[in-house]
Amino acid sequence: MNFRSMNFGGGGTFLSSLQVCLSPCNEQKICYNSDMKYHKQLSKKGFTLAEVLITLGIVGVVAAITLPSISAKIQKNMLVEQLKTFYSSFTNAINLYMYKGGYEDFSQTIFADSSVSFEDKKEHFISEVLEKNLQGKRTNVTITEDCLKGDKRCFTYSFDYVTSKGSLIKFEKSMWNSLFTIYFDTNGTKGPNRVGLDTFRFYFYNSPVPKQAYEKFNDYDCPQCGDSCVTTQNSLTGYGCWARIMREGWKINY
């Protein structure tokens, strides 16, 4: 029997080439002309090469715009965590030193004694404060810190101590009427080695609590930070931005 011209009451002509039948008519093994027309329309739907390339181009542009900001945010979060870790361990070492010595404030320590040389004070700080209370070792690592935007006076530091977490510490002479100054880089040589991001200064007066810049300001004040954390003509500006980071909920908002 020839099925090519066989008509059915349901409408349409039975097709002899069952291989071309698609679901759902493929399940019934019977297709009508109207069904094949519908399947042909479906087979035409899809993306052209041009459409795919345009879509990929749009995705590429969006990624190029958003990825740098995401990367910068991730880096800042990492730097903040490193600062928090250093601040906690360093201030803990200071407090242990004060407790063991029975000191109420630094006025009772060798650091307030003007008859003691700077080198002796430095040795005392490294041996009695750091080596006994903060895991790490002595070092002589030298780093040239990257300037903030607009600051042309960068400094090269030779650090005295490296912690077990990789932070670098340098004991320095008094500045801004402090008893002594601490330079530190929270992540050592890893970078960015930039003032206000991973490089800061602690100033110690009579109180064992680190200050920034001026004795009359408490440790959460940062009068010279502001926008100067990113643009400055004063090489001292930016070192105290750790106080701003703390004040703003441990976030770098500059």
N, C-alpha and C positions, 0 to 999 in steps of 0.2 A: 504494500500500500504506500502511495506517495503522499507524504504529509506536507509537501511544500505549499500546495494550494488548498489545503483543507481548512475550511472555515468553521468557527465555533460561535455559538450563540452569544458568548460573553463579549464578542467584538474583537476584531483584529484577526490576523492570520498566524497560525502556529509556525514557529521557526524550527527548521530541521537541525540547525547548528546549535546544539545544546551547550557547547563549550563556551559560547559568548554570553550565556545567561549569568546574571549576577544576583546576589542576595537582595530581596527575599525570594524573587522568582526562581533563583537557582535551587532553593530548597525544594520547590515543587516540581522541578525539572520541566516546567512549562513557562515560556515567555511569550508575551504578545508584543506587537509592534509599538503599542503605547508605552509598555514597560521599557523597551530598549531605548526609546526616545528619552525617557526620564533618566536612565543610567548614563546616556551619552552627555546629558546636561551636567550630571554630577561629575563625570570624569573631566570636564573642562575646568572645574573649580580648582584653585591652587595659586601659589605665588610664582610670579615670573622671576627670572634672574635679575632684572632691573629692580624689582620690588625688594628682593632679598638684599641686594647691594645697598639700596637706599636705607633700609632698616639697619644694616650693619654700620653704615656711616653715621646715622643718628646716634646709635649706641656708643660708637667710638667718641663722638663729640661730647656726649654727656659724661662719659668716663673720664675724658681728658679734663673736664671742668671740675668734677667732683673729687676725683682721686687725690689730687694734691692737698685739698683742704682736709680730707679724711686722714691722709698720711700725717699732716702737720698736727692734727688733733691727737692722734695716737702717740706721736713723739712727745708732745707736751704732757700727756697723761703719764708716760713713762718717766719723764724728768721730774714730775711732781712726786711720784711714788719714790723715786730715788732720794729726793730732798727730804721727804717725810721720814724715810728710813735713817738717813744720816742725822737729821735733827734729833730724832729719838735716841739713837745710840750715843751721839756726842753729848747731849745734855745729861744723859744718864751717867756717862763717864765723869762729867763735871760734878754732878751731885754725889757720886760715890767718893770722889776725891775730897769734897767738902765734909762729908759725913765721917770718913775715916780719920781726917785730920782734926775733927771737932771744930771746924770753922763755921762761923755764922755768915760771914761774907768775905770778900776778897781782901778787904782792908787788913785782915788778920794773916794773910798769906805772904809768901815771898814776893809775889807779883806787885805788892804795894810798897815794898822796901826799896827806896831809891838808892841805897848803898850797894845793892846787888846788881851785877852787870847783866846786860841783855843776854849774853851767851849763857850765863848761869841760870837765868830765868827760863830760857828756851830749853835747856837740858832738863831742868826740873819739870817743865810742862810735859815734855816727851816721856820721860822716865816715870814720873809719878802720876800724871793724869792719864796719858794715853796707854802706855805699855801695861800698866797695872789694871786699867779699867775698860779698855777698848781693844778688842782683838785686831791684830794687824802687826805691822813691822815697820822699821825705819826704811827710808828710801831717799833717793836724790833725783827723782824723776823731774824733768824740766818740761814745762808746757808754755807755749805762747798763746795767751787767750785771745780769742776773736773779739774784735771791738763791736760795740753796739753801732747801729746806723748813725753816722754823723760824728762818731768819736774816732779821732785819729791817733789817740795816745794809748796804745795797747801795751800790756805788760807781759814780761816773761818771768815765770815763777819757778823756783826750784823748791819742791815740796819736801817736807821732813818725814811724813808718815803716810802709809797707805793702809787703809782698814781691810778687813777680811772681805768686805763687800766691794772693794775697789775704789773707794773714795779717797781723795788726796787731801792732806791737811798741812798747812804751813803756819808756824808760829811767827808772828811779826811784831815789830815795835809798836808802841802805842800811837794811835791816831785819834784825832778829835777828842783829846784829853782822856782817852781811855787808858786802862792799865796795860792792856795788850790787845792785839788784833789777830784774828784767825782768818786766813784765806782758806777756802776749801772748794774743791771740785767734786761734785756728788758722784760722778761716774768715771773719774780719772781721765785716762787718755782716749776714751771712746768717742768723745765729741758730743755736742758741737763745740765744747770748750768756749762757750760764749757767756760773757757777763750778763747776769739777769736770767739765764736759762739753767745752766748747770754750775756756774761759778759765782760765788757770793763771798761776803765778809761778815764775820761776827765781831762786835766790839764788846769788850768786857770792862765794866766799871767796878764798883764795889759789889754790886749784886752778881751772883753766879748765873743770872739769867742773861742770855745774849741779847744785845741791843743792835740797832742799826744806826750808824752814823753819829747821832747826837745824844748825849746823856739825858738831856731834858725831855726827850721823847721816850715813851715806853716801847717795849719790843714789838708792838703791833702797829706802831705808827710808821709811816713811810712817806714823809713829806716830799722827798725828792724823786719818788718813783713816778707816779702818774704816767703820762705819755712818754716820759724820759726813759722808761724801761725799753723803749724801742728806738727813740731818737734823742740824742744828747750831744752836747758839746763839752760836757764835764766828765772827765774820765772816772771820777769817783761815783757818779750817778749810775745806778743799776746794780751795784753790789748789795744794796739793802733791799732789793726787790723780793727776797725771801719773805720779808715781813708782810709785804703786800699779798703774796701768794697765800700765806697763812690767814691773813685777815679776810680774804675773799673765799674762804672755805677750801683751801688747798687746790686752787685752780690758777692757771696762767691765763689771765684775761688780757694779755697784751701781745 
